Amino acid sequence: MNRPRTRDKAATRAALLDAARMRFAQHGYDGTGVREIAGDVGVDPALVFRYFGSKDALYAEAVQAEIPAGLGADRRRPLTHITDALLHDVVFADWDQFDGEHPLLVMLRSSGRPVIRDRLREQICAGYLADFAERLEGEDAALRAELMGALLLGMGVMRSLVGSPALSEATFEQTRVLVARLVATLTEPPPD
């Protein structure tokens, strides 16, 4: 007698998240379909809706641009050390679950969608860049903080998405020295 196959709900849900991360990393939100995600796992597409409710909810859970918790918690830690950590994680780290890219870069692929752009702005600007701005002295603190964010994010785009030759071949150590100099300049209050 054949018994009906029992499904491990937690394992199926996790497999759907893994498949979604890869698909969204490779094809963006609009280039990824629920059927393809379900097909990668070998399940009916209805399970995606049962476990997540919608493609939007699946995307929100699968692609979270997490900045390491406590990165800026120590107020005595210099911003150059924090940007070193972000440079490593956002630009140089290999995020296997997102086809090698940091979740922020994955989200950038789909930033034409207002809801994703709003989520990016909230996570980046209201998150660690607001913390940077609070720690900077002098005028234009928010602008200088956003310039640091643009530097890091732009480097991630150039290295990962564009494949620029010099940055793609550079090591983390080579790059961090130059980035530290740029960040040090931005942390100085502008002259009167």
C-alpha positions as CSV (number, residue, x, y, z in Angstrom):
1,M,0.0,0.0,0.0
2,N,1.3,3.4,-1.0
3,R,1.0,6.0,1.7
4,P,0.6,9.6,0.8
5,R,3.9,11.5,0.9
6,T,4.2,13.8,3.9
7,R,5.7,17.2,3.3
8,D,8.1,18.8,5.7
9,K,6.5,22.3,5.7
10,A,9.5,24.0,7.3
11,A,11.9,22.4,4.8
12,T,9.7,23.3,1.9
13,R,9.3,26.9,3.0
14,A,13.1,27.2,3.5
15,A,13.7,25.7,0.1
16,L,11.3,28.2,-1.5
17,L,13.1,31.1,0.2
18,D,16.5,29.7,-1.1
19,A,15.1,29.4,-4.6
20,A,13.5,32.8,-4.4
21,R,16.8,34.4,-3.3
22,M,18.7,32.9,-6.2
23,R,16.0,33.8,-8.8
24,F,15.6,37.4,-7.5
25,A,19.4,37.8,-7.5
26,Q,19.7,36.6,-11.0
27,H,16.6,38.1,-12.6
28,G,15.2,40.8,-10.3
29,Y,11.6,41.0,-9.1
30,D,10.0,41.5,-12.5
31,G,12.0,38.8,-14.2
32,T,11.1,36.2,-11.6
33,G,7.9,34.2,-11.6
34,V,6.3,32.2,-8.8
35,R,6.1,29.2,-11.2
36,E,9.9,29.2,-11.7
37,I,10.5,29.4,-7.9
38,A,8.1,26.6,-7.2
39,G,9.6,24.6,-10.1
40,D,13.1,24.9,-8.7
41,V,11.8,23.3,-5.5
42,G,9.6,20.8,-7.3
43,V,6.3,21.9,-5.7
44,D,3.0,23.4,-6.9
45,P,3.1,27.2,-7.2
46,A,0.0,27.3,-4.9
47,L,2.4,26.4,-2.0
48,V,4.2,29.8,-2.5
49,F,0.9,31.6,-1.9
50,R,0.0,29.3,1.0
51,Y,3.4,29.9,2.8
52,F,3.9,33.5,1.9
53,G,0.6,35.0,0.8
54,S,2.0,36.8,-2.3
55,K,5.0,37.2,-4.4
56,D,5.6,40.6,-2.7
57,A,5.6,39.0,0.7
58,L,8.0,36.3,-0.5
59,Y,10.3,38.9,-1.9
60,A,10.2,41.0,1.3
61,E,11.2,37.9,3.3
62,A,13.7,36.5,0.9
63,V,15.6,39.7,0.1
64,Q,16.3,41.5,3.4
65,A,19.2,43.9,3.3
66,E,20.5,43.3,6.7
67,I,23.2,45.5,8.0
68,P,25.1,43.6,10.8
69,A,23.4,44.3,14.1
70,G,25.5,46.4,16.4
71,L,27.8,47.6,13.7
72,G,27.6,51.2,15.0
73,A,26.6,50.4,18.6
74,D,30.0,51.4,20.0
75,R,30.0,55.2,19.6
76,R,33.7,55.3,20.1
77,R,34.3,53.0,17.1
78,P,35.6,55.2,14.2
79,L,33.4,55.5,11.2
80,T,36.4,54.3,9.1
81,H,36.2,51.0,10.9
82,I,32.5,50.7,10.3
83,T,32.9,51.5,6.6
84,D,35.7,48.9,6.5
85,A,33.1,46.3,7.7
86,L,30.5,47.5,5.2
87,L,33.1,47.5,2.4
88,H,33.9,43.9,3.2
89,D,30.3,42.8,3.5
90,V,28.6,44.8,0.8
91,V,31.3,44.9,-1.9
92,F,33.7,42.0,-1.3
93,A,31.9,39.2,0.6
94,D,30.5,36.3,-1.4
95,W,26.8,35.9,-0.5
96,D,26.2,32.4,-1.9
97,Q,22.5,32.5,-1.1
98,F,22.1,35.5,-3.3
99,D,24.3,34.3,-6.2
100,G,27.3,36.0,-4.7
101,E,25.9,39.5,-4.2
102,H,24.9,41.4,-1.1
103,P,21.1,41.7,-0.6
104,L,21.3,45.5,-1.2
105,L,22.7,44.9,-4.6
106,V,19.9,42.3,-5.3
107,M,17.4,44.9,-4.2
108,L,18.9,47.5,-6.6
109,R,18.1,45.2,-9.5
110,S,14.4,45.7,-8.7
111,S,14.6,49.4,-7.5
112,G,12.4,50.5,-10.4
113,R,9.5,49.2,-8.2
114,P,8.4,52.0,-5.8
115,V,7.8,49.6,-2.9
116,I,11.3,48.2,-3.2
117,R,12.9,51.6,-3.6
118,D,11.0,52.8,-0.5
119,R,12.3,49.7,1.4
120,L,15.9,50.4,0.3
121,R,15.6,54.1,1.3
122,E,14.3,53.1,4.7
123,Q,17.0,50.5,5.3
124,I,19.9,52.5,4.1
125,C,19.0,56.2,4.8
126,A,17.0,55.7,8.0
127,G,19.3,52.9,9.2
128,Y,23.1,53.1,9.2
129,L,23.4,56.4,7.3
130,A,21.3,58.2,9.9
131,D,23.6,56.8,12.5
132,F,26.6,58.1,10.5
133,A,25.1,61.5,10.2
134,E,24.5,61.7,14.0
135,R,28.2,61.0,14.6
136,L,29.5,63.5,12.2
137,E,30.3,67.0,13.4
138,G,29.7,70.2,11.5
139,E,27.5,71.2,8.6
140,D,26.2,68.9,5.9
141,A,26.4,65.8,8.2
142,A,23.5,64.1,6.5
143,L,25.0,64.8,3.0
144,R,28.4,63.6,4.0
145,A,26.9,60.4,5.5
146,E,24.9,59.8,2.3
147,L,28.1,60.3,0.2
148,M,29.7,57.5,2.3
149,G,26.8,55.3,1.5
150,A,26.9,56.2,-2.2
151,L,30.6,55.4,-2.2
152,L,30.1,51.9,-0.8
153,L,26.9,51.1,-2.8
154,G,28.4,52.5,-6.0
155,M,31.5,50.3,-5.5
156,G,29.3,47.3,-5.1
157,V,27.4,48.1,-8.3
158,M,30.7,48.7,-10.2
159,R,32.3,45.5,-8.9
160,S,29.4,43.2,-9.0
161,L,26.9,44.4,-11.6
162,V,29.1,46.3,-14.0
163,G,32.2,44.2,-13.6
164,S,34.6,47.1,-13.8
165,P,38.1,45.8,-14.5
166,A,40.2,47.6,-11.9
167,L,37.7,47.3,-9.0
168,S,36.9,43.6,-9.9
169,E,40.6,42.7,-9.8
170,A,41.4,44.8,-6.6
171,T,41.8,43.0,-3.3
172,F,39.9,44.1,-0.2
173,E,43.1,45.3,1.4
174,Q,44.0,47.5,-1.6
175,T,40.6,49.0,-1.7
176,R,40.1,49.5,2.0
177,V,43.2,51.8,2.2
178,L,41.8,54.1,-0.5
179,V,38.3,54.0,0.9
180,A,39.6,54.8,4.4
181,R,41.2,57.9,2.9
182,L,38.0,59.0,1.2
183,V,35.9,58.3,4.4
184,A,38.4,60.2,6.5
185,T,37.9,63.2,4.3
186,L,34.1,63.0,4.6
187,T,34.2,62.7,8.4
188,E,36.1,66.0,8.7
189,P,33.8,68.9,9.3
190,P,33.9,71.2,6.2
191,P,36.1,74.3,6.7
192,D,34.4,77.5,7.6
